[in-house]
Amino acid sequence: MKDPKKSIVIEAVSPTVDGGRYPVKREVGDLFEVQADIFKEGHDHLLAFLKFRPWNADAWQETPMRYVDNDRWGGAFRLAENTRYVFTIEAVTDVFRSWLADFDKRVGADQDVRSDLLEGAQHLRAAAGRASGGVRQSLERYAARFTAADQAAAVAAAREPALAALMDGTLDRTDATWAREFEVVVDRERARFAAWYEFFPRSGQTPGKHATFRDAEFQLRRAAAMGFDVVYLPPIHPIGRAHRKGRNNALVAKPGEPGSPWAIGGPEGGHTAVHPDLGTIEDFDRFVETARSLGLEVALDFAIQCSPDHPYVREHPEWFFHRPDGTIKYAENPPKKYQDVYPVNFYGSDPEPLWKEMRRILDFWIAHGVRAFRVDNPHTKPVRFWEWLVREIQNEHPDIVFLAEAFTRPKMMKVLAKAGFSQSYTYFTWRNEKRELAEYLTEITTPPVSDHFRGNLWPNTPDILHETLQLGGHPAFKMRLVLAATLSSLYGIYSGYELCENVPREPGSEEYLDSEKYEIKARDWNAPGNLVGFITRVNTIRRAHPALQRMTTLEFFPSTDDAVVWYAKITPERDDVVFVAASLDVTRTRESLVDVPIDRLGLRADEPYVMHELLSDQTWEWRGPRGYVKLDPAVDPAQIFHLRRRA
Amino acid sequence: MKDPKKSIVIEAVSPTVDGGRYPVKREVGDLFEVQADIFKEGHDHLLAFLKFRPWNADAWQETPMRYVDNDRWGGAFRLAENTRYVFTIEAVTDVFRSWLADFDKRVGADQDVRSDLLEGAQHLRAAAGRASGGVRQSLERYAARFTAADQAAAVAAAREPALAALMDGTLDRTDATWAREFEVVVDRERARFAAWYEFFPRSGQTPGKHATFRDAEFQLRRAAAMGFDVVYLPPIHPIGRAHRKGRNNALVAKPGEPGSPWAIGGPEGGHTAVHPDLGTIEDFDRFVETARSLGLEVALDFAIQCSPDHPYVREHPEWFFHRPDGTIKYAENPPKKYQDVYPVNFYGSDPEPLWKEMRRILDFWIAHGVRAFRVDNPHTKPVRFWEWLVREIQNEHPDIVFLAEAFTRPKMMKVLAKAGFSQSYTYFTWRNEKRELAEYLTEITTPPVSDHFRGNLWPNTPDILHETLQLGGHPAFKMRLVLAATLSSLYGIYSGYELCENVPREPGSEEYLDSEKYEIKARDWNAPGNLVGFITRVNTIRRAHPALQRMTTLEFFPSTDDAVVWYAKITPERDDVVFVAASLDVTRTRESLVDVPIDRLGLRADEPYVMHELLSDQTWEWRGPRGYVKLDPAVDPAQIFHLRRRA
């Protein structure tokens, strides 16, 4: 029963994630638009303020909210900083305007308003008491005019805009109602717009020879030249000897075989050590610096698992699962066994040392210039751990980006994103039909999912070579690249993609033959038929087009051919309009009529517009709500059009 | 970082209102079905339990939840009591089945499972430690078989259903994850299914003579004979003299004019007193008892406002708004003035005495047998007050029903329902077109609105005589009655409806001429053309058909004529199927083809079915997905069909 005047209802605040349980995600520079239902018993006029502050700041900033319709209010503020903001809403009765509205009606009905003027004067004097100097004097003068004998003059005074401005400036918020606090994580732009390139730094230019970070600078130059923004390295740590896997995941490695980088840890060290064959930590620092000078950043793999030779096994046996026979459990997905890897036990009685050590690992690499982590299998560790870890890290380093490699059930993928992961792998690889592509990509690029989930689309990874690529070859590689690079503002490829490597270990398998996970590769990057130029072109187009740099600008439109997907990326201001046509059938030429929403683009039915196909640099003139595309897999299994009005 | 094993995610619990901020509403006897997303990192098997208890009980009851699909789980319990239940979800790892699933895979792959059996035996011994007697011994015997030399026998033992049952019975829930607690208010059935009849008890059979409660027993018999369940009385308290309104809301009452019952309070008392001309409190008790004997209950008006003569004005001047000139503010909706009524000030520094007094008023009438209150203008008092009041009352008297008379903006109407009101007036009166009827009624009878809001549909009230009735006369009264009585399981009429009273104070006004609010009426209930028989028939049909007694069974289906609305009420079990056709055009006969969802009703395309029109008792045989209706306003502007399979 306390605070009887705090009776304003504030509900249905939007955007929020699970009613405020988790933060919303946005990026620096965005205008953050908040709406809420705000109303009160009776007929008072209300004022509402959108309040916000970085989580570690004490003082609220605020911006007024405006009435939209049907008790809905809206306000917005610019997300200027890479931080986590807290936001809420403060709503208060506008006592003066409530009084004025009734007063106006009474005056309009020629009623006696002497008593109302006395009441108004009371409000003015109360406001004067909250003010000082000239404002105070002005308000007191107005109050005196209210109670003077000349009622017509008093009415005129009450209606002066200058008075309303004075009353606004002395608003009493003692009895304001506050909503609960919500959060919005504001990441840097790279969290939303980036092209990732994954490569194994140990694979160099000499067959069978373990490359060093110095050698791998060649890869950085290649990635930069192709227009990538982030290079992601599988684990760079010492690799265990015990139960080391051989070529093609053989149970026993032959002498000299390097083992899987995910069997982390050896006598040389664990998660904060560098594999000696790659070089030293100083070599790594130089590698990061070279990357930076090329406009690239380095993302590391964060895989919480250990080889039997990892120092933790000796130092912290309590961090592992022990069988009754005394052995430590290795990783399994029965009946598959991964004897070279021990999973980490998150269910010990005191998780604090383990959690803090995980944080220490990240802090170590952050101190060495790493700003992004691709997290291996986060869905096998407690969600609460990730929520804690990401928050802890981002409290200190709000620029750190976490990519969740969780290929698992949809709700777990989403809750990991809610709990803090900046980006997530997706089902894109397994979405190869027209309808499922439209449904899935629409789902993850529109609210509520897009408020917490940023899909990073990968046509391949070292673990996933989809049948579409195995069977479709070169045209399929081009088509899937264009889809990944334009459906989302985040995409990535694993190296070898540009060479259209597509031989599976066996028919029906999604694993690569001679997987790079178990051996050192040396590739001829200039092999005939390579996609280097094509990829470079696509990345150049992405960098030139703001519509492709945003996550939530995607919309599918009808096309007559079932194998032709047709979608647009349009900036909210409609100042950049990109259409993409892609043929899912790479066996023959497809033709399709495609719909263009000319009304929404502000084009008249008879108005010609320019469709500039950016991959081929060809230009057509279209007119009206329907166009025509022809996709020849040998030439252009996908097309990217920039729509322009005619000059 | 505490409780590291409590890592199960429980989210998207349904049904909830605003994520659990407010209770869900149901009625006694309902099966309450709860779903939630429940999942955990890794691949463990989970168990989940739906827990529930009356709010004032300590012990949880529970029922197991079952896996539905895509990490969605469901469970249900019967709402046996008229109380507020608390419910939540407890989820726990099924350690044994998780172990068994992996074990089975290993056995299937012919792997060495000795170590796994040791681990299994550990689980069994731990379970034995939680058990006693025979169960303990059985588990210890199983554990011994696990570790015996004969591995085949051990494998067989592990797979015995009897073992799984023993393990289920000794499940360790120490590390279970609990969801937050939610609430469901379980009202008695009358909160959902009732026909209300409003009459002024002071209006009797003699023109100009104030009737008594004894006289009004005649009205009870009429209401019961027509098949109503609840009689609702405007305020029965003493009426103020000061500024009493006269006939047709005249500013000054003539001598002998009774005044508005909503100008509550006089020298004879306030909200807990009975108007002396109606009789004594004992007369009221007898009236309530007579109603009960007729199968009726009495609903009182609860209007928190006072005449200038109310005892509160003298005893609690702090409960009113004071003008600077010393006068107390009367009610206004500028420029309209209600000088005979003082609004109550809920914004005093200490609301507790006022809130408690309001509760005392309700407790007083509850002690006199009142079980339902129609609350006047709740939207002009703080929502938090209602939330407190309804909860306080229902904690003691869960059978009390509150009807919110809030004809205001949609979000305020909804939040009052969320905050506790059992039923709500609606916009039904102003929904007279086909599309708007379908949209509005669908909105309020389906989730999320139907989870907290029960619409009570009134074709008229003492304040609202809609143009449809003014212009449409007799057929419009029949049509709107059938709509109200079949679109919702709750409806009501204000007396005079059965006489088709439809003269407005002036053209364009929704107010009655010679409004009963300001004068005593005497009516000829047997006047020619009365709808008494028709209303009786409609109420009889409602009582015979379970589909009409539920709120959420409504579905609209297509009809070819724009003036013909066509909808069904179908029980979830499809054992009662009612269709309604109503013509919104009462000027001429309308014919329409109407769709019948025969597939969902389990009817073959060529299968004939019986359409029994219940108002006329005529029967047709229809076949296939389309029927034909003809609505002659002079005969049947609306029809109610019971669909039956042929014997």
HADDOCK unambig.tbl for C-alpha pairs under 7 A between the chains (distance, minus, plus):
assign (segid A and resid 1 and name CA) (segid B and resid 351 and name CA) 6.43 0.50 0.50
assign (segid A and resid 1 and name CA) (segid B and resid 352 and name CA) 6.29 0.50 0.50
assign (segid A and resid 4 and name CA) (segid B and resid 346 and name CA) 6.93 0.50 0.50
assign (segid A and resid 4 and name CA) (segid B and resid 347 and name CA) 5.41 0.50 0.50
assign (segid A and resid 4 and name CA) (segid B and resid 351 and name CA) 6.59 0.50 0.50
assign (segid A and resid 5 and name CA) (segid B and resid 347 and name CA) 5.39 0.50 0.50
assign (segid A and resid 7 and name CA) (segid B and resid 382 and name CA) 5.69 0.50 0.50
assign (segid A and resid 7 and name CA) (segid B and resid 383 and name CA) 6.98 0.50 0.50
assign (segid A and resid 7 and name CA) (segid B and resid 384 and name CA) 6.77 0.50 0.50
assign (segid A and resid 19 and name CA) (segid B and resid 19 and name CA) 6.79 0.50 0.50
assign (segid A and resid 41 and name CA) (segid B and resid 379 and name CA) 5.06 0.50 0.50
assign (segid A and resid 41 and name CA) (segid B and resid 380 and name CA) 4.63 0.50 0.50
assign (segid A and resid 41 and name CA) (segid B and resid 381 and name CA) 5.52 0.50 0.50
assign (segid A and resid 41 and name CA) (segid B and resid 382 and name CA) 5.63 0.50 0.50
assign (segid A and resid 42 and name CA) (segid B and resid 379 and name CA) 6.25 0.50 0.50
assign (segid A and resid 42 and name CA) (segid B and resid 380 and name CA) 4.19 0.50 0.50
assign (segid A and resid 42 and name CA) (segid B and resid 381 and name CA) 6.90 0.50 0.50
assign (segid A and resid 102 and name CA) (segid B and resid 334 and name CA) 5.80 0.50 0.50
assign (segid A and resid 105 and name CA) (segid B and resid 334 and name CA) 5.79 0.50 0.50
assign (segid A and resid 105 and name CA) (segid B and resid 335 and name CA) 5.65 0.50 0.50
assign (segid A and resid 106 and name CA) (segid B and resid 334 and name CA) 6.09 0.50 0.50
assign (segid A and resid 106 and name CA) (segid B and resid 335 and name CA) 5.29 0.50 0.50
assign (segid A and resid 109 and name CA) (segid B and resid 335 and name CA) 6.21 0.50 0.50
assign (segid A and resid 115 and name CA) (segid B and resid 323 and name CA) 6.99 0.50 0.50
assign (segid A and resid 115 and name CA) (segid B and resid 325 and name CA) 6.35 0.50 0.50
assign (segid A and resid 118 and name CA) (segid B and resid 324 and name CA) 6.05 0.50 0.50
assign (segid A and resid 119 and name CA) (segid B and resid 323 and name CA) 6.54 0.50 0.50
assign (segid A and resid 119 and name CA) (segid B and resid 324 and name CA) 5.85 0.50 0.50
assign (segid A and resid 323 and name CA) (segid B and resid 119 and name CA) 6.56 0.50 0.50
assign (segid A and resid 324 and name CA) (segid B and resid 118 and name CA) 6.04 0.50 0.50
assign (segid A and resid 324 and name CA) (segid B and resid 119 and name CA) 5.84 0.50 0.50
assign (segid A and resid 325 and name CA) (segid B and resid 115 and name CA) 6.34 0.50 0.50
assign (segid A and resid 334 and name CA) (segid B and resid 102 and name CA) 5.81 0.50 0.50
assign (segid A and resid 334 and name CA) (segid B and resid 105 and name CA) 5.79 0.50 0.50
assign (segid A and resid 334 and name CA) (segid B and resid 106 and name CA) 6.10 0.50 0.50
assign (segid A and resid 335 and name CA) (segid B and resid 105 and name CA) 5.65 0.50 0.50
assign (segid A and resid 335 and name CA) (segid B and resid 106 and name CA) 5.28 0.50 0.50
assign (segid A and resid 335 and name CA) (segid B and resid 109 and name CA) 6.20 0.50 0.50
assign (segid A and resid 346 and name CA) (segid B and resid 4 and name CA) 6.91 0.50 0.50
assign (segid A and resid 347 and name CA) (segid B and resid 4 and name CA) 5.39 0.50 0.50
assign (segid A and resid 347 and name CA) (segid B and resid 5 and name CA) 5.37 0.50 0.50
assign (segid A and resid 351 and name CA) (segid B and resid 1 and name CA) 6.44 0.50 0.50
assign (segid A and resid 351 and name CA) (segid B and resid 4 and name CA) 6.59 0.50 0.50
assign (segid A and resid 352 and name CA) (segid B and resid 1 and name CA) 6.28 0.50 0.50
assign (segid A and resid 379 and name CA) (segid B and resid 41 and name CA) 5.06 0.50 0.50
assign (segid A and resid 379 and name CA) (segid B and resid 42 and name CA) 6.26 0.50 0.50
assign (segid A and resid 380 and name CA) (segid B and resid 41 and name CA) 4.62 0.50 0.50
assign (segid A and resid 380 and name CA) (segid B and resid 42 and name CA) 4.19 0.50 0.50
assign (segid A and resid 381 and name CA) (segid B and resid 41 and name CA) 5.52 0.50 0.50
assign (segid A and resid 381 and name CA) (segid B and resid 42 and name CA) 6.93 0.50 0.50
assign (segid A and resid 382 and name CA) (segid B and resid 7 and name CA) 5.67 0.50 0.50
assign (segid A and resid 382 and name CA) (segid B and resid 41 and name CA) 5.63 0.50 0.50
assign (segid A and resid 383 and name CA) (segid B and resid 7 and name CA) 6.96 0.50 0.50
assign (segid A and resid 384 and name CA) (segid B and resid 7 and name CA) 6.74 0.50 0.50
